[in-house]
Amino acid sequence: MASYAGFYVTRKAWTDWLRSNLTYNYTEHSLNHTNAQMEIEDALRRKRMSKLFMVEVVPVPPSEQVEYGNIAKTIMITRVIRKRHGYIAQRPDSLVDKMGQEILRNQIGLEVEEWRTMWYNKDSYKPPYEAEFLEPRDEG
């Protein structure tokens, strides 16, 4: 169980990104979170940014599940992972934390949301795995 801080990628954003970045004839089955993770990691490697960002597959929190059900997975481009439950703020001395959204858009063309912290229970076997976005006041 850990808290992940970075840039949440909606299903629509990574699906659109995959459609415009896959170099082979894809099928709708190719547009899944596993391929998105691999292709985004590859794009980050090609731009020599793989040490700046980690690509994680995470469950979609209930607050975001309007259009794709309670078993959905999505992508989070993470900067910090901590083992405890709690909000992780952007580091004031980190340009990548502050400018990550713009960097990802300009360098690999991926639209991501602003800085967020997510927590979910990896030991849970029932979707949505207790997933939630944490706010600065959430101290676990």
N, CA, C and O atoms as a GROMACS GRO file, in nm:
protein
  560
    1MET      N    1   0.084  -0.117   0.000
    1MET     CA    2   0.000   0.000   0.000
    1MET      C    3   0.089   0.123   0.000
    1MET      O    4   0.176   0.138   0.085
    2ALA      N    5   0.065   0.210  -0.096
    2ALA     CA    6   0.151   0.326  -0.110
    2ALA      C    7   0.071   0.444  -0.163
    2ALA      O    8  -0.038   0.429  -0.218
    3SER      N    9   0.129   0.561  -0.145
    3SER     CA   10   0.075   0.683  -0.204
    3SER      C   11   0.161   0.717  -0.326
    3SER      O   12   0.283   0.710  -0.321
    4TYR      N   13   0.094   0.754  -0.434
    4TYR     CA   14   0.160   0.789  -0.559
    4TYR      C   15   0.133   0.935  -0.590
    4TYR      O   16   0.018   0.978  -0.590
    5ALA      N   17   0.237   1.011  -0.616
    5ALA     CA   18   0.219   1.152  -0.650
    5ALA      C   19   0.274   1.178  -0.789
    5ALA      O   20   0.382   1.132  -0.825
    6GLY      N   21   0.199   1.253  -0.864
    6GLY     CA   22   0.241   1.286  -0.999
    6GLY      C   23   0.124   1.333  -1.081
    6GLY      O   24   0.044   1.416  -1.037
    7PHE      N   25   0.115   1.280  -1.202
    7PHE     CA   26   0.020   1.332  -1.299
    7PHE      C   27  -0.073   1.221  -1.347
    7PHE      O   28  -0.030   1.128  -1.415
    8TYR      N   29  -0.199   1.233  -1.311
    8TYR     CA   30  -0.303   1.136  -1.345
    8TYR      C   31  -0.337   1.150  -1.493
    8TYR      O   32  -0.350   1.261  -1.545
    9VAL      N   33  -0.351   1.036  -1.560
    9VAL     CA   34  -0.385   1.036  -1.702
    9VAL      C   35  -0.522   0.969  -1.717
    9VAL      O   36  -0.538   0.852  -1.681
   10THR      N   37  -0.618   1.041  -1.769
   10THR     CA   38  -0.751   0.983  -1.787
   10THR      C   39  -0.748   0.879  -1.898
   10THR      O   40  -0.659   0.878  -1.983
   11ARG      N   41  -0.846   0.792  -1.895
   11ARG     CA   42  -0.855   0.689  -1.998
   11ARG      C   43  -0.867   0.753  -2.137
   11ARG      O   44  -0.804   0.706  -2.232
   12LYS      N   45  -0.946   0.857  -2.149
   12LYS     CA   46  -0.961   0.926  -2.278
   12LYS      C   47  -0.826   0.981  -2.325
   12LYS      O   48  -0.794   0.971  -2.443
   13ALA      N   49  -0.749   1.039  -2.234
   13ALA     CA   50  -0.620   1.099  -2.272
   13ALA      C   51  -0.522   0.993  -2.322
   13ALA      O   52  -0.459   1.012  -2.426
   14TRP      N   53  -0.508   0.880  -2.249
   14TRP     CA   54  -0.411   0.781  -2.297
   14TRP      C   55  -0.461   0.706  -2.420
   14TRP      O   56  -0.380   0.662  -2.502
   15THR      N   57  -0.593   0.690  -2.434
   15THR     CA   58  -0.647   0.626  -2.554
   15THR      C   59  -0.622   0.714  -2.677
   15THR      O   60  -0.577   0.665  -2.781
   16ASP      N   61  -0.650   0.844  -2.664
   16ASP     CA   62  -0.623   0.937  -2.775
   16ASP      C   63  -0.474   0.939  -2.808
   16ASP      O   64  -0.435   0.940  -2.925
   17TRP      N   65  -0.390   0.938  -2.705
   17TRP     CA   66  -0.245   0.940  -2.725
   17TRP      C   67  -0.200   0.813  -2.798
   17TRP      O   68  -0.120   0.820  -2.892
   18LEU      N   69  -0.251   0.697  -2.755
   18LEU     CA   70  -0.215   0.571  -2.822
   18LEU      C   71  -0.256   0.574  -2.969
   18LEU      O   72  -0.177   0.536  -3.056
   19ARG      N   73  -0.377   0.620  -2.997
   19ARG     CA   74  -0.424   0.624  -3.136
   19ARG      C   75  -0.331   0.706  -3.224
   19ARG      O   76  -0.308   0.671  -3.340
   20SER      N   77  -0.277   0.814  -3.171
   20SER     CA   78  -0.192   0.900  -3.254
   20SER      C   79  -0.045   0.859  -3.250
   20SER      O   80   0.035   0.912  -3.327
   21ASN      N   81  -0.007   0.766  -3.162
   21ASN     CA   82   0.135   0.730  -3.149
   21ASN      C   83   0.169   0.587  -3.185
   21ASN      O   84   0.287   0.555  -3.204
   22LEU      N   85   0.071   0.499  -3.196
   22LEU     CA   86   0.102   0.362  -3.234
   22LEU      C   87   0.146   0.359  -3.380
   22LEU      O   88   0.082   0.420  -3.466
   23THR      N   89   0.254   0.288  -3.406
   23THR     CA   90   0.311   0.286  -3.541
   23THR      C   91   0.265   0.165  -3.622
   23THR      O   92   0.307   0.147  -3.736
   24TYR      N   93   0.180   0.083  -3.564
   24TYR     CA   94   0.129  -0.034  -3.636
   24TYR      C   95  -0.023  -0.022  -3.644
   24TYR      O   96  -0.084   0.058  -3.574
   25ASN      N   97  -0.081  -0.103  -3.728
   25ASN     CA   98  -0.227  -0.104  -3.738
   25ASN      C   99  -0.283  -0.165  -3.611
   25ASN      O  100  -0.267  -0.284  -3.585
   26TYR      N  101  -0.347  -0.083  -3.534
   26TYR     CA  102  -0.399  -0.129  -3.406
   26TYR      C  103  -0.547  -0.165  -3.417
   26TYR      O  104  -0.617  -0.120  -3.508
   27THR      N  105  -0.590  -0.247  -3.324
   27THR     CA  106  -0.732  -0.276  -3.310
   27THR      C  107  -0.779  -0.211  -3.181
   27THR      O  108  -0.698  -0.164  -3.102
   28GLU      N  109  -0.908  -0.210  -3.162
   28GLU     CA  110  -0.960  -0.152  -3.037
   28GLU      C  111  -0.907  -0.228  -2.915
   28GLU      O  112  -0.895  -0.170  -2.807
   29HIS      N  113  -0.876  -0.357  -2.932
   29HIS     CA  114  -0.820  -0.436  -2.822
   29HIS      C  115  -0.680  -0.390  -2.785
   29HIS      O  116  -0.634  -0.414  -2.673
   30SER      N  117  -0.610  -0.324  -2.877
   30SER     CA  118  -0.476  -0.273  -2.849
   30SER      C  119  -0.479  -0.151  -2.758
   30SER      O  120  -0.378  -0.115  -2.698
   31LEU      N  121  -0.594  -0.087  -2.749
   31LEU     CA  122  -0.607   0.036  -2.671
   31LEU      C  123  -0.642   0.002  -2.527
   31LEU      O  124  -0.755   0.020  -2.482
   32ASN      N  125  -0.541  -0.048  -2.456
   32ASN     CA  126  -0.563  -0.087  -2.316
   32ASN      C  127  -0.453  -0.027  -2.229
   32ASN      O  128  -0.352   0.023  -2.279
   33HIS      N  129  -0.474  -0.032  -2.098
   33HIS     CA  130  -0.379   0.033  -2.006
   33HIS      C  131  -0.240  -0.030  -2.011
   33HIS      O  132  -0.141   0.040  -1.987
   34THR      N  133  -0.229  -0.158  -2.041
   34THR     CA  134  -0.098  -0.223  -2.048
   34THR      C  135  -0.018  -0.169  -2.167
   34THR      O  136   0.099  -0.135  -2.152
   35ASN      N  137  -0.081  -0.162  -2.283
   35ASN     CA  138  -0.012  -0.104  -2.399
   35ASN      C  139   0.020   0.043  -2.376
   35ASN      O  140   0.126   0.091  -2.415
   36ALA      N  141  -0.072   0.114  -2.312
   36ALA     CA  142  -0.047   0.256  -2.283
   36ALA      C  143   0.077   0.270  -2.195
   36ALA      O  144   0.162   0.355  -2.222
   37GLN      N  145   0.087   0.188  -2.092
   37GLN     CA  146   0.204   0.194  -2.003
   37GLN      C  147   0.332   0.168  -2.082
   37GLN      O  148   0.429   0.244  -2.069
   38MET      N  149   0.335   0.062  -2.161
   38MET     CA  150   0.456   0.028  -2.237
   38MET      C  151   0.493   0.137  -2.338
   38MET      O  152   0.610   0.173  -2.350
   39GLU      N  153   0.395   0.188  -2.410
   39GLU     CA  154   0.422   0.290  -2.512
   39GLU      C  155   0.467   0.422  -2.451
   39GLU      O  156   0.554   0.489  -2.505
   40ILE      N  157   0.407   0.460  -2.338
   40ILE     CA  158   0.448   0.584  -2.270
   40ILE      C  159   0.589   0.568  -2.216
   40ILE      O  160   0.670   0.660  -2.228
   41GLU      N  161   0.619   0.453  -2.155
   41GLU     CA  162   0.755   0.428  -2.107
   41GLU      C  163   0.855   0.437  -2.222
   41GLU      O  164   0.963   0.494  -2.206
   42ASP      N  165   0.820   0.380  -2.336
   42ASP     CA  166   0.908   0.385  -2.453
   42ASP      C  167   0.928   0.529  -2.501
   42ASP      O  168   1.040   0.568  -2.535
   43ALA      N  169   0.822   0.607  -2.505
   43ALA     CA  170   0.833   0.748  -2.547
   43ALA      C  171   0.921   0.826  -2.450
   43ALA      O  172   1.000   0.911  -2.492
   44LEU      N  173   0.907   0.800  -2.321
   44LEU     CA  174   0.991   0.867  -2.221
   44LEU      C  175   1.138   0.828  -2.238
   44LEU      O  176   1.226   0.912  -2.226
   45ARG      N  177   1.164   0.699  -2.266
   45ARG     CA  178   1.302   0.654  -2.290
   45ARG      C  179   1.362   0.722  -2.412
   45ARG      O  180   1.476   0.768  -2.408
   46ARG      N  181   1.284   0.729  -2.520
   46ARG     CA  182   1.334   0.793  -2.643
   46ARG      C  183   1.368   0.940  -2.620
   46ARG      O  184   1.461   0.993  -2.682
   47LYS      N  185   1.296   1.006  -2.533
   47LYS     CA  186   1.322   1.148  -2.503
   47LYS      C  187   1.419   1.165  -2.385
   47LYS      O  188   1.442   1.276  -2.338
   48ARG      N  189   1.475   1.054  -2.339
   48ARG     CA  190   1.570   1.053  -2.227
   48ARG      C  191   1.509   1.113  -2.100
   48ARG      O  192   1.575   1.188  -2.027
   49MET      N  193   1.383   1.079  -2.076
   49MET     CA  194   1.313   1.130  -1.958
   49MET      C  195   1.268   1.019  -1.864
   49MET      O  196   1.192   1.043  -1.771
   50SER      N  197   1.316   0.897  -1.888
   50SER     CA  198   1.268   0.784  -1.807
   50SER      C  199   1.316   0.790  -1.662
   50SER      O  200   1.259   0.724  -1.576
   51LYS      N  201   1.419   0.869  -1.634
   51LYS     CA  202   1.463   0.885  -1.496
   51LYS      C  203   1.382   0.991  -1.422
   51LYS      O  204   1.388   1.001  -1.300
   52LEU      N  205   1.306   1.069  -1.497
   52LEU     CA  206   1.225   1.175  -1.437
   52LEU      C  207   1.085   1.129  -1.399
   52LEU      O  208   1.026   1.178  -1.303
   53PHE      N  209   1.031   1.034  -1.476
   53PHE     CA  210   0.893   0.991  -1.458
   53PHE      C  211   0.884   0.839  -1.455
   53PHE      O  212   0.955   0.771  -1.529
   54MET      N  213   0.796   0.786  -1.370
   54MET     CA  214   0.764   0.644  -1.367
   54MET      C  215   0.619   0.629  -1.414
   54MET      O  216   0.534   0.711  -1.380
   55VAL      N  217   0.592   0.527  -1.491
   55VAL     CA  218   0.458   0.505  -1.544
   55VAL      C  219   0.395   0.390  -1.465
   55VAL      O  220   0.444   0.277  -1.469
   56GLU      N  221   0.288   0.420  -1.394
   56GLU     CA  222   0.221   0.321  -1.309
   56GLU      C  223   0.079   0.296  -1.359
   56GLU      O  224   0.010   0.390  -1.401
   57VAL      N  225   0.036   0.171  -1.355
   57VAL     CA  226  -0.104   0.138  -1.379
   57VAL      C  227  -0.172   0.143  -1.243
   57VAL      O  228  -0.128   0.078  -1.148
   58VAL      N  229  -0.280   0.220  -1.234
   58VAL     CA  230  -0.351   0.238  -1.108
   58VAL      C  231  -0.501   0.218  -1.130
   58VAL      O  232  -0.549   0.235  -1.242
   59PRO      N  233  -0.574   0.182  -1.025
   59PRO     CA  234  -0.719   0.172  -1.040
   59PRO      C  235  -0.781   0.311  -1.052
   59PRO      O  236  -0.727   0.409  -0.999
   60VAL      N  237  -0.892   0.319  -1.120
   60VAL     CA  238  -0.964   0.445  -1.130
   60VAL      C  239  -1.042   0.464  -1.001
   60VAL      O  240  -1.124   0.379  -0.966
   61PRO      N  241  -1.020   0.575  -0.930
   61PRO     CA  242  -1.094   0.598  -0.806
   61PRO      C  243  -1.244   0.615  -0.834
   61PRO      O  244  -1.283   0.658  -0.942
   62PRO      N  245  -1.328   0.581  -0.736
   62PRO     CA  246  -1.473   0.595  -0.755
   62PRO      C  247  -1.514   0.735  -0.800
   62PRO      O  248  -1.612   0.750  -0.873
   63SER      N  249  -1.442   0.837  -0.757
   63SER     CA  250  -1.477   0.974  -0.795
   63SER      C  251  -1.461   0.999  -0.945
   63SER      O  252  -1.516   1.096  -0.996
   64GLU      N  253  -1.386   0.915  -1.015
   64GLU     CA  254  -1.360   0.934  -1.158
   64GLU      C  255  -1.434   0.833  -1.245
   64GLU      O  256  -1.418   0.836  -1.368
   65GLN      N  257  -1.512   0.745  -1.188
   65GLN     CA  258  -1.566   0.632  -1.263
   65GLN      C  259  -1.698   0.660  -1.333
   65GLN      O  260  -1.779   0.569  -1.348
   66VAL      N  261  -1.719   0.778  -1.375
   66VAL     CA  262  -1.843   0.814  -1.440
   66VAL      C  263  -1.866   0.733  -1.566
   66VAL      O  264  -1.977   0.686  -1.590
   67GLU      N  265  -1.763   0.717  -1.648
   67GLU     CA  266  -1.784   0.658  -1.780
   67GLU      C  267  -1.726   0.518  -1.800
   67GLU      O  268  -1.755   0.457  -1.903
   68TYR      N  269  -1.646   0.466  -1.708
   68TYR     CA  270  -1.588   0.335  -1.741
   68TYR      C  271  -1.586   0.232  -1.629
   68TYR      O  272  -1.494   0.151  -1.622
   69GLY      N  273  -1.683   0.234  -1.545
   69GLY     CA  274  -1.706   0.124  -1.454
   69GLY      C  275  -1.608   0.110  -1.340
   69GLY      O  276  -1.508   0.182  -1.333
   70ASN      N  277  -1.637   0.017  -1.250
   70ASN     CA  278  -1.559   0.007  -1.127
   70ASN      C  279  -1.440  -0.087  -1.137
   70ASN      O  280  -1.369  -0.105  -1.037
   71ILE      N  281  -1.414  -0.148  -1.251
   71ILE     CA  282  -1.296  -0.236  -1.262
   71ILE      C  283  -1.187  -0.173  -1.347
   71ILE      O  284  -1.086  -0.237  -1.376
   72ALA      N  285  -1.207  -0.049  -1.386
   72ALA     CA  286  -1.115   0.017  -1.478
   72ALA      C  287  -0.979   0.045  -1.415
   72ALA      O  288  -0.967   0.070  -1.296
   73LYS      N  289  -0.880   0.038  -1.499
   73LYS     CA  290  -0.744   0.078  -1.463
   73LYS      C  291  -0.705   0.194  -1.554
   73LYS      O  292  -0.756   0.206  -1.665
   74THR      N  293  -0.617   0.277  -1.505
   74THR     CA  294  -0.568   0.388  -1.585
   74THR      C  295  -0.420   0.408  -1.555
   74THR      O  296  -0.356   0.323  -1.493
   75ILE      N  297  -0.366   0.519  -1.599
   75ILE     CA  298  -0.222   0.545  -1.589
   75ILE      C  299  -0.198   0.665  -1.498
   75ILE      O  300  -0.274   0.762  -1.498
   76MET      N  301  -0.091   0.656  -1.422
   76MET     CA  302  -0.043   0.771  -1.346
   76MET      C  303   0.106   0.784  -1.376
   76MET      O  304   0.182   0.689  -1.362
   77ILE      N  305   0.146   0.904  -1.416
   77ILE     CA  306   0.287   0.933  -1.439
   77ILE      C  307   0.339   0.986  -1.306
   77ILE      O  308   0.310   1.100  -1.268
   78THR      N  309   0.414   0.904  -1.236
   78THR     CA  310   0.452   0.937  -1.098
   78THR      C  311   0.590   0.998  -1.088
   78THR      O  312   0.680   0.973  -1.170
   79ARG      N  313   0.604   1.078  -0.984
   79ARG     CA  314   0.732   1.139  -0.949
   79ARG      C  315   0.779   1.087  -0.814
   79ARG      O  316   0.900   1.072  -0.792
   80VAL      N  317   0.685   1.060  -0.723
   80VAL     CA  318   0.720   1.018  -0.588
   80VAL      C  319   0.625   0.906  -0.546
   80VAL      O  320   0.504   0.914  -0.570
   81ILE      N  321   0.680   0.802  -0.484
   81ILE     CA  322   0.600   0.696  -0.425
   81ILE      C  323   0.645   0.682  -0.280
   81ILE      O  324   0.764   0.669  -0.251
   82ARG      N  325   0.548   0.684  -0.189
   82ARG     CA  326   0.578   0.665  -0.047
   82ARG      C  327   0.494   0.551   0.007
   82ARG      O  328   0.381   0.530  -0.037
   83LYS      N  329   0.550   0.478   0.101
   83LYS     CA  330   0.483   0.359   0.153
   83LYS      C  331   0.365   0.389   0.243
   83LYS      O  332   0.284   0.300   0.269
   84ARG      N  333   0.353   0.511   0.291
   84ARG     CA  334   0.244   0.539   0.384
   84ARG      C  335   0.130   0.616   0.315
   84ARG      O  336   0.149   0.676   0.210
   85HIS      N  337   0.015   0.611   0.377
   85HIS     CA  338  -0.103   0.683   0.330
   85HIS      C  339  -0.088   0.830   0.367
   85HIS      O  340  -0.077   0.862   0.486
   86GLY      N  341  -0.087   0.918   0.271
   86GLY     CA  342  -0.078   1.061   0.299
   86GLY      C  343  -0.050   1.140   0.173
   86GLY      O  344   0.010   1.090   0.078
   87TYR      N  345  -0.093   1.264   0.176
   87TYR     CA  346  -0.073   1.354   0.063
   87TYR      C  347   0.077   1.381   0.043
   87TYR      O  348   0.151   1.395   0.140
   88ILE      N  349   0.119   1.386  -0.082
   88ILE     CA  350   0.258   1.418  -0.116
   88ILE      C  351   0.256   1.546  -0.199
   88ILE      O  352   0.202   1.549  -0.310
   89ALA      N  353   0.312   1.651  -0.144
   89ALA     CA  354   0.314   1.780  -0.213
   89ALA      C  355   0.425   1.784  -0.318
   89ALA      O  356   0.522   1.709  -0.310
   90GLN      N  357   0.409   1.874  -0.415
   90GLN     CA  358   0.517   1.899  -0.509
   90GLN      C  359   0.635   1.955  -0.432
   90GLN      O  360   0.618   2.035  -0.341
   91ARG      N  361   0.753   1.913  -0.469
   91ARG     CA  362   0.872   1.965  -0.403
   91ARG      C  363   0.899   2.106  -0.457
   91ARG      O  364   0.907   2.125  -0.578
   92PRO      N  365   0.914   2.204  -0.369
   92PRO     CA  366   0.930   2.342  -0.414
   92PRO      C  367   1.056   2.365  -0.497
   92PRO      O  368   1.061   2.459  -0.576
   93ASP      N  369   1.157   2.281  -0.478
   93ASP     CA  370   1.282   2.299  -0.552
   93ASP      C  371   1.289   2.214  -0.680
   93ASP      O  372   1.393   2.208  -0.745
   94SER      N  373   1.178   2.148  -0.716
   94SER     CA  374   1.179   2.059  -0.833
   94SER      C  375   1.102   2.121  -0.949
   94SER      O  376   0.979   2.134  -0.945
   95LEU      N  377   1.175   2.159  -1.052
   95LEU     CA  378   1.114   2.214  -1.172
   95LEU      C  379   1.026   2.109  -1.240
   95LEU      O  380   0.922   2.143  -1.297
   96VAL      N  381   1.068   1.983  -1.236
   96VAL     CA  382   0.990   1.877  -1.301
   96VAL      C  383   0.858   1.856  -1.229
   96VAL      O  384   0.756   1.833  -1.294
   97ASP      N  385   0.857   1.862  -1.095
   97ASP     CA  386   0.730   1.852  -1.022
   97ASP      C  387   0.636   1.964  -1.064
   97ASP      O  388   0.518   1.942  -1.088
   98LYS      N  389   0.689   2.085  -1.071
   98LYS     CA  390   0.606   2.202  -1.102
   98LYS      C  391   0.565   2.209  -1.248
   98LYS      O  392   0.453   2.250  -1.279
   99MET      N  393   0.653   2.169  -1.338
   99MET     CA  394   0.629   2.184  -1.482
   99MET      C  395   0.599   2.053  -1.554
   99MET      O  396   0.592   2.050  -1.676
  100GLY      N  397   0.582   1.944  -1.479
  100GLY     CA  398   0.563   1.812  -1.539
  100GLY      C  399   0.451   1.804  -1.640
  100GLY      O  400   0.466   1.741  -1.744
  101GLN      N  401   0.340   1.868  -1.610
  101GLN     CA  402   0.226   1.866  -1.700
  101GLN      C  403   0.264   1.925  -1.836
  101GLN      O  404   0.233   1.868  -1.941
  102GLU      N  405   0.332   2.038  -1.834
  102GLU     CA  406   0.376   2.103  -1.958
  102GLU      C  407   0.487   2.023  -2.027
  102GLU      O  408   0.488   2.012  -2.150
  103ILE      N  409   0.578   1.968  -1.949
  103ILE     CA  410   0.688   1.888  -2.006
  103ILE      C  411   0.632   1.768  -2.082
  103ILE      O  412   0.673   1.741  -2.195
  104LEU      N  413   0.539   1.695  -2.020
  104LEU     CA  414   0.482   1.577  -2.084
  104LEU      C  415   0.404   1.614  -2.211
  104LEU      O  416   0.410   1.542  -2.310
  105ARG      N  417   0.332   1.725  -2.207
  105ARG     CA  418   0.257   1.769  -2.324
  105ARG      C  419   0.353   1.807  -2.438
  105ARG      O  420   0.332   1.767  -2.553
  106ASN      N  421   0.455   1.884  -2.406
  106ASN     CA  422   0.547   1.933  -2.510
  106ASN      C  423   0.642   1.826  -2.562
  106ASN      O  424   0.674   1.826  -2.681
  107GLN      N  425   0.688   1.736  -2.477
  107GLN     CA  426   0.789   1.638  -2.518
  107GLN      C  427   0.732   1.512  -2.582
  107GLN      O  428   0.786   1.463  -2.681
  108ILE      N  429   0.622   1.460  -2.526
  108ILE     CA  430   0.568   1.336  -2.584
  108ILE      C  431   0.423   1.351  -2.629
  108ILE      O  432   0.365   1.256  -2.682
  109GLY      N  433   0.364   1.467  -2.610
  109GLY     CA  434   0.228   1.492  -2.657
  109GLY      C  435   0.119   1.431  -2.573
  109GLY      O  436   0.007   1.413  -2.620
  110LEU      N  437   0.149   1.398  -2.447
  110LEU     CA  438   0.051   1.335  -2.359
  110LEU      C  439  -0.014   1.440  -2.270
  110LEU      O  440   0.055   1.515  -2.201
  111GLU      N  441  -0.146   1.444  -2.271
  111GLU     CA  442  -0.221   1.536  -2.185
  111GLU      C  443  -0.243   1.468  -2.050
  111GLU      O  444  -0.301   1.360  -2.042
  112VAL      N  445  -0.197   1.533  -1.945
  112VAL     CA  446  -0.213   1.480  -1.810
  112VAL      C  447  -0.279   1.586  -1.724
  112VAL      O  448  -0.281   1.704  -1.758
  113GLU      N  449  -0.334   1.542  -1.612
  113GLU     CA  450  -0.396   1.636  -1.519
  113GLU      C  451  -0.289   1.699  -1.431
  113GLU      O  452  -0.173   1.657  -1.432
  114GLU      N  453  -0.330   1.800  -1.355
  114GLU     CA  454  -0.237   1.866  -1.263
  114GLU      C  455  -0.192   1.767  -1.156
  114GLU      O  456  -0.247   1.658  -1.144
  115TRP      N  457  -0.092   1.807  -1.079
  115TRP     CA  458  -0.034   1.726  -0.972
  115TRP      C  459  -0.144   1.671  -0.881
  115TRP      O  460  -0.231   1.745  -0.835
  116ARG      N  461  -0.137   1.541  -0.856
  116ARG     CA  462  -0.232   1.476  -0.766
  116ARG      C  463  -0.159   1.367  -0.688
  116ARG      O  464  -0.055   1.317  -0.730
  117THR      N  465  -0.217   1.333  -0.574
  117THR     CA  466  -0.169   1.220  -0.497
  117THR      C  467  -0.281   1.117  -0.491
  117THR      O  468  -0.395   1.150  -0.461
  118MET      N  469  -0.247   0.992  -0.521
  118MET     CA  470  -0.344   0.883  -0.517
  118MET      C  471  -0.295   0.775  -0.422
  118MET      O  472  -0.175   0.750  -0.410
  119TRP      N  473  -0.388   0.712  -0.355
  119TRP     CA  474  -0.358   0.598  -0.270
  119TRP      C  475  -0.457   0.488  -0.306
  119TRP      O  476  -0.574   0.515  -0.335
  120TYR      N  477  -0.410   0.364  -0.304
  120TYR     CA  478  -0.500   0.250  -0.315
  120TYR      C  479  -0.440   0.131  -0.242
  120TYR      O  480  -0.320   0.126  -0.217
  121ASN      N  481  -0.524   0.037  -0.208
  121ASN     CA  482  -0.485  -0.080  -0.131
  121ASN      C  483  -0.448  -0.193  -0.227
  121ASN      O  484  -0.536  -0.257  -0.286
  122LYS      N  485  -0.319  -0.219  -0.242
  122LYS     CA  486  -0.273  -0.326  -0.332
  122LYS      C  487  -0.314  -0.464  -0.281
  122LYS      O  488  -0.316  -0.560  -0.358
  123ASP      N  489  -0.345  -0.475  -0.153
  123ASP     CA  490  -0.385  -0.604  -0.097
  123ASP      C  491  -0.534  -0.633  -0.116
  123ASP      O  492  -0.579  -0.744  -0.091
  124SER      N  493  -0.609  -0.534  -0.158
  124SER     CA  494  -0.752  -0.553  -0.179
  124SER      C  495  -0.774  -0.633  -0.307
  124SER      O  496  -0.703  -0.615  -0.406
  125TYR      N  497  -0.872  -0.719  -0.305
  125TYR     CA  498  -0.903  -0.799  -0.423
  125TYR      C  499  -1.032  -0.752  -0.490
  125TYR      O  500  -1.074  -0.810  -0.590
  126LYS      N  501  -1.094  -0.648  -0.434
  126LYS     CA  502  -1.222  -0.602  -0.485
  126LYS      C  503  -1.210  -0.460  -0.542
  126LYS      O  504  -1.177  -0.367  -0.470
  127PRO      N  505  -1.238  -0.444  -0.673
  127PRO     CA  506  -1.235  -0.310  -0.732
  127PRO      C  507  -1.333  -0.219  -0.659
  127PRO      O  508  -1.440  -0.264  -0.619
  128PRO      N  509  -1.299  -0.095  -0.643
  128PRO     CA  510  -1.187  -0.018  -0.696
  128PRO      C  511  -1.066  -0.014  -0.604
  128PRO      O  512  -0.989   0.082  -0.609
  129TYR      N  513  -1.046  -0.115  -0.521
  129TYR     CA  514  -0.925  -0.132  -0.440
  129TYR      C  515  -0.903  -0.016  -0.342
  129TYR      O  516  -0.789   0.020  -0.312
  130GLU      N  517  -1.014   0.040  -0.294
  130GLU     CA  518  -1.010   0.150  -0.197
  130GLU      C  519  -0.937   0.273  -0.252
  130GLU      O  520  -0.889   0.356  -0.175
  131ALA      N  521  -0.928   0.285  -0.383
  131ALA     CA  522  -0.854   0.395  -0.446
  131ALA      C  523  -0.918   0.529  -0.413
  131ALA      O  524  -1.040   0.544  -0.410
  132GLU      N  525  -0.831   0.627  -0.388
  132GLU     CA  526  -0.879   0.762  -0.360
  132GLU      C  527  -0.769   0.863  -0.390
  132GLU      O  528  -0.650   0.834  -0.380
  133PHE      N  529  -0.813   0.983  -0.428
  133PHE     CA  530  -0.720   1.094  -0.439
  133PHE      C  531  -0.709   1.158  -0.302
  133PHE      O  532  -0.810   1.173  -0.232
  134LEU      N  533  -0.589   1.195  -0.264
  134LEU     CA  534  -0.565   1.256  -0.133
  134LEU      C  535  -0.546   1.406  -0.150
  134LEU      O  536  -0.493   1.453  -0.251
  135GLU      N  537  -0.587   1.478  -0.051
  135GLU     CA  538  -0.574   1.624  -0.048
  135GLU      C  539  -0.472   1.661   0.059
  135GLU      O  540  -0.440   1.577   0.144
  136PRO      N  541  -0.421   1.784   0.058
  136PRO     CA  542  -0.319   1.823   0.157
  136PRO      C  543  -0.358   1.797   0.302
  136PRO      O  544  -0.271   1.771   0.384
  137ARG      N  545  -0.485   1.804   0.335
  137ARG     CA  546  -0.528   1.781   0.473
  137ARG      C  547  -0.534   1.633   0.511
  137ARG      O  548  -0.550   1.600   0.629
  138ASP      N  549  -0.523   1.542   0.412
  138ASP     CA  550  -0.531   1.398   0.438
  138ASP      C  551  -0.398   1.347   0.493
  138ASP      O  552  -0.304   1.323   0.418
  139GLU      N  553  -0.391   1.332   0.621
  139GLU     CA  554  -0.270   1.278   0.684
  139GLU      C  555  -0.303   1.140   0.735
  139GLU      O  556  -0.384   1.125   0.827
  140GLY      N  557  -0.240   1.036   0.677
  140GLY     CA  558  -0.274   0.899   0.712
  140GLY      C  559  -0.195   0.853   0.824
  140GLY      O  560  -0.211   0.739   0.868
   0.00000   0.00000   0.00000
